[in-house]
Amino acid sequence: MIKTINGWRAVFALMIVLFHVGVTGLEEMTWAGVSFFFMASGFLLALKHPFERVDGPSWRRFAWNHAAKLFPLHWLSLSLWLVAMALLGMLVIRPVALSLNALLLHSWSLAHSVYFSYNKFSWFLSTLLFCYLCYPMLAKCFSRLRQRARYIIVAVLALIDIILLAVVGSNDYYRTALYVFPPVRAIDFIIGMVLAGSLQRVKALPAVGKSENGTDAELVAIALLSVMVMSYRSYSCLLPWGDTVLWWLPVAVVLLVCVIYHKREGFIGKILASRPLQWLGDISFEIFILQGLAALVFNYLCAPALAHMGMGQPSPFDTPGSISPLSVSPYSLIAWFILPIDILLAWVVNRLFTRPLYRLLHR
């Protein structure tokens, strides 16, 4: 395991949750995080499973091993969501949407009411499953091609993505549909695969990987990511591509730096490889998938309790023109209450469900 990549998983997962629950200023990093998860999946699979031939048994083994990572967590989160909605008297059964959810096919629908139905964050697992199932065939095809041909394929796919986003423009409904649609997200995944195939060429470049530790390279990667964020905020012409295309280059640099300086990390890498971030990285899937349930727990258990404690009510210590901390609505602090609930749920599910079941299915 490359600890710095696992650390980045933790960082992006936390940013995504904080953005979803209302923390401002994290929109771009959330988009970068989603691209990172798909690109890192293709990148790490290409390093670990370089398929040169694919037959029925090998594909079935690969598909079983990776489906076993996704389906149990998805079915558990879906069941918990249905139970929670039923207890709250808010459950609405829509047979088509529920069936597609259960089969992890709902991200294939272009209807918002389907791909975001029930636990809306499970679209990620649906799209990732498609990438996993395609990987052996993609790897076999790429193994027969020269690197230049792989670059051409990526360039064509990227151009298609750019054109689609430009045509859709500012229509949020269709932009979101493309954002979760498996073939579109597979472009991120394929870029990660091709990036892994370029690793040796990158290492052979002058001055790449020659320093004793990766501090300088880590700073360059973070600077590039920051430049993309500031460019997006400054130039409206970049708006059509803000949720995918802009993040391919900085995420690619982040992944390459993590691998090239593996076991030679700089001070940023040492932070990413620290125990707390490794622990969070190990449960990052659960953090992402269970964030909606964590919000339910907060909204229906914690928020009323905070209101009874006086939060959201005028304080006797207020003076005209000032606001006491006690008069701040609990919903303005929602992220900082949901995040620990989400992390706790993720740890419990990972420890008592995901890991034991994964070991059982791989015996």
CORGI-V745753 format. One record per residue. RES is the residue in one small letter. OMEGA is omega in degrees with one decimal (NA if undefined). NEAR is the number of other ideal C-beta (glycine too) atoms within 10 Angstrom. D_FIRST is the distance of its C-alpha to the first C-alpha in whole Angstrom. Layout:
RES,OMEGA,NEAR,D_FIRST + RES,OMEGA,NEAR,D_FIRST
This chain:
m,176.2,10,0 + i,-169.9,19,4 + k,-178.2,20,6 + t,175.8,29,9 + i,176.4,21,8 + n,176.3,20,8 + g,175.9,25,11 + w,175.2,24,13 + r,-179.7,25,12 + a,-177.9,21,14 + v,-177.8,18,17 + f,178.0,24,18 + a,179.1,25,18 + l,179.3,20,20 + m,179.7,18,22 + i,-179.9,24,23 + v,-179.7,25,24 + l,177.3,22,26 + f,-177.4,19,28 + h,-178.8,19,29 + v,166.6,20,31 + g,177.0,13,33 + v,-176.8,16,31 + t,175.8,8,33 + g,-177.2,10,31 + l,-175.8,20,28 + e,-176.8,16,29 + e,179.6,22,27 + m,174.5,20,24 + t,176.5,18,24 + w,177.8,22,24 + a,-180.0,27,22 + g,178.7,23,19 + v,175.6,22,20 + s,179.9,25,20 + f,-177.3,27,16 + f,-179.9,24,15 + f,179.3,23,17 + m,179.7,25,16 + a,178.4,24,12 + s,177.8,19,13 + g,-179.3,27,15 + f,-176.4,28,13 + l,176.8,18,9 + l,-179.7,23,12 + a,177.0,23,14 + l,-173.2,16,11 + k,-175.4,8,10 + h,179.8,14,14 + p,-178.7,14,16 + f,172.1,19,19 + e,173.7,9,23 + r,-178.6,9,25 + v,172.1,17,25 + d,-177.1,8,27 + g,-178.4,7,28 + p,-178.4,8,26 + s,177.9,14,23 + w,-179.6,16,23 + r,178.4,11,24 + r,179.8,11,21 + f,-179.0,19,19 + a,179.8,15,21 + w,-177.7,11,21 + n,-176.4,14,17 + h,173.2,19,17 + a,178.8,16,20 + a,176.0,15,19 + k,-170.7,18,17 + l,-172.0,19,19 + f,-178.8,16,23 + p,178.4,17,23 + l,179.7,22,22 + h,-179.0,22,24 + w,177.4,14,27 + l,-177.8,17,26 + s,178.0,23,26 + l,179.2,18,29 + s,178.8,12,31 + l,179.0,17,31 + w,179.9,21,32 + l,178.3,16,35 + v,-179.4,12,36 + a,178.8,17,36 + m,178.6,15,38 + a,179.4,11,40 + l,-179.5,11,41 + l,-179.2,11,42 + g,-176.4,6,44 + m,-174.9,9,42 + l,173.8,13,41 + v,-179.5,9,42 + i,172.6,10,41 + r,-169.7,13,41 + p,-176.6,7,41 + v,-179.2,13,39 + a,-179.1,19,37 + l,178.9,17,36 + s,178.6,11,35 + l,175.5,20,33 + n,-176.2,25,31 + a,-178.5,15,31 + l,-175.9,13,30 + l,177.6,22,27 + l,-169.4,16,30 + h,179.1,26,31 + s,176.7,26,29 + w,177.0,18,31 + s,176.0,20,34 + l,-179.3,14,36 + a,179.8,14,37 + h,-177.3,15,36 + s,179.4,10,38 + v,-174.3,21,35 + y,174.1,25,32 + f,-179.2,19,32 + s,179.9,21,34 + y,178.6,22,33 + n,-169.3,22,30 + k,-176.0,16,29 + f,179.9,18,26 + s,174.0,26,25 + w,-178.5,25,26 + f,179.7,21,22 + l,179.0,22,21 + s,-179.3,23,24 + t,179.1,27,23 + l,177.2,23,20 + l,177.9,22,21 + f,179.3,19,23 + c,178.6,23,21 + y,-176.3,21,19 + l,179.8,15,22 + c,-169.8,16,23 + y,-177.6,25,20 + p,178.9,21,21 + m,178.3,12,24 + l,-179.0,21,23 + a,178.5,22,21 + k,179.8,16,24 + c,-177.8,14,26 + f,-179.5,22,24 + s,-179.7,13,24 + r,-174.9,8,27 + l,171.4,14,28 + r,-176.4,9,28 + q,179.8,13,26 + r,178.8,8,29 + a,177.3,12,29 + r,178.1,18,26 + y,180.0,14,27 + i,178.4,12,30 + i,179.1,16,29 + v,-179.7,17,27 + a,178.8,10,30 + v,179.0,10,32 + l,179.2,18,29 + a,179.1,16,29 + l,177.1,10,33 + i,179.1,13,33 + d,-179.8,20,31 + i,-179.3,14,33 + i,179.7,10,36 + l,-179.4,16,36 + l,178.2,21,35 + a,179.4,10,38 + v,180.0,11,40 + v,176.1,16,39 + g,-174.7,11,39 + s,178.6,8,40 + n,-173.6,11,40 + d,-177.4,11,38 + y,-177.6,10,38 + y,176.5,17,37 + r,179.4,17,34 + t,178.0,17,33 + a,177.4,20,33 + l,-177.6,19,31 + y,-177.5,19,29 + v,-173.2,22,28 + f,-172.9,20,29 + p,-179.2,19,26 + p,178.7,15,28 + v,179.1,18,28 + r,177.0,26,24 + a,177.0,21,23 + i,174.9,21,24 + d,-178.3,26,21 + f,-179.3,26,19 + i,176.1,24,21 + i,176.4,23,20 + g,178.1,27,17 + m,-178.4,25,17 + v,177.1,21,20 + l,177.5,25,18 + a,178.0,23,15 + g,179.9,19,18 + s,-171.5,14,20 + l,-177.6,16,17 + q,178.1,9,19 + r,178.7,10,22 + v,179.3,15,21 + k,-178.2,13,19 + a,-179.9,9,23 + l,179.2,9,25 + p,174.6,5,27 + a,178.7,8,25 + v,177.3,14,22 + g,-176.1,16,19 + k,-178.6,9,22 + s,-176.6,13,22 + e,175.9,8,21 + n,-170.7,15,19 + g,-175.7,25,18 + t,-178.4,17,20 + d,-179.1,13,22 + a,178.5,25,20 + e,178.1,24,18 + l,177.4,14,22 + v,-179.6,15,23 + a,-180.0,22,20 + i,177.4,15,22 + a,179.4,12,25 + l,177.1,16,25 + l,179.8,20,24 + s,178.4,13,26 + v,179.0,12,29 + m,178.2,22,28 + v,-178.2,21,29 + m,178.4,11,32 + s,179.4,14,33 + y,-179.1,20,33 + r,-173.8,13,35 + s,-172.7,9,37 + y,-177.9,9,38 + s,180.0,8,39 + c,-179.6,8,39 + l,-174.0,14,35 + l,-177.4,12,36 + p,-173.6,18,35 + w,-174.4,17,32 + g,-175.6,20,30 + d,175.7,21,28 + t,-165.5,25,26 + v,-174.5,17,27 + l,-171.8,19,27 + w,-178.0,26,24 + w,-177.6,22,22 + l,-179.8,14,23 + p,178.0,22,21 + v,177.1,30,18 + a,179.2,22,18 + v,177.8,20,18 + v,-178.4,25,16 + l,-179.8,26,13 + l,179.1,21,14 + v,180.0,26,15 + c,-176.9,26,11 + v,-176.6,19,10 + i,-178.3,16,13 + y,175.4,22,13 + h,-176.2,16,10 + k,172.2,11,11 + r,-172.8,14,14 + e,171.0,22,14 + g,-174.6,20,17 + f,176.2,12,19 + i,177.7,18,18 + g,178.4,23,14 + k,175.2,16,15 + i,179.8,15,16 + l,-179.0,24,13 + a,-179.1,20,11 + s,-176.1,14,14 + r,-180.0,8,14 + p,-179.3,10,16 + l,175.3,21,14 + q,177.7,17,11 + w,178.4,15,13 + l,177.3,21,14 + g,179.2,24,11 + d,-179.5,20,11 + i,-175.3,24,14 + s,176.7,25,15 + f,-179.1,22,16 + e,177.7,24,19 + i,-179.2,26,20 + f,-172.4,25,20 + i,-173.8,24,22 + l,-176.3,29,24 + q,177.7,27,25 + g,176.8,20,29 + l,177.2,21,29 + a,177.5,22,29 + a,176.9,19,31 + l,179.3,19,34 + v,179.9,18,33 + f,-173.2,22,34 + n,-173.4,16,37 + y,176.2,12,39 + l,-172.9,10,38 + c,-175.5,15,37 + a,177.2,19,39 + p,179.2,11,43 + a,179.0,10,42 + l,178.3,16,42 + a,178.2,14,45 + h,178.8,10,47 + m,176.2,11,46 + g,178.9,13,47 + m,-177.0,19,44 + g,179.2,16,46 + q,176.9,13,49 + p,179.8,11,52 + s,176.9,15,52 + p,-179.6,8,55 + f,179.3,10,54 + d,170.6,12,53 + t,-180.0,8,56 + p,178.4,4,57 + g,178.7,5,54 + s,179.9,9,51 + i,176.4,11,49 + s,175.0,14,48 + p,-179.0,9,44 + l,-179.1,15,45 + s,178.8,15,47 + v,179.8,13,43 + s,177.9,13,43 + p,-178.6,18,40 + y,173.8,17,38 + s,177.5,11,38 + l,-168.7,16,35 + i,-175.0,19,34 + a,-173.7,20,30 + w,172.1,11,30 + f,-178.5,20,31 + i,-174.2,24,29 + l,178.3,19,26 + p,176.1,11,26 + i,179.7,19,27 + d,-179.8,30,25 + i,178.7,21,22 + l,177.4,13,24 + l,-178.5,21,24 + a,-179.5,26,20 + w,-179.9,16,20 + v,-178.8,13,22 + v,179.4,23,22 + n,-175.1,21,18 + r,-172.6,13,19 + l,-175.9,10,22 + f,-171.4,14,22 + t,-176.1,19,18 + r,178.3,13,16 + p,-178.8,11,20 + l,178.7,15,21 + y,177.6,15,17 + r,-179.5,9,18 + l,-177.7,10,21 + l,-178.8,14,21 + h,175.7,9,19 + r,NA,4,21
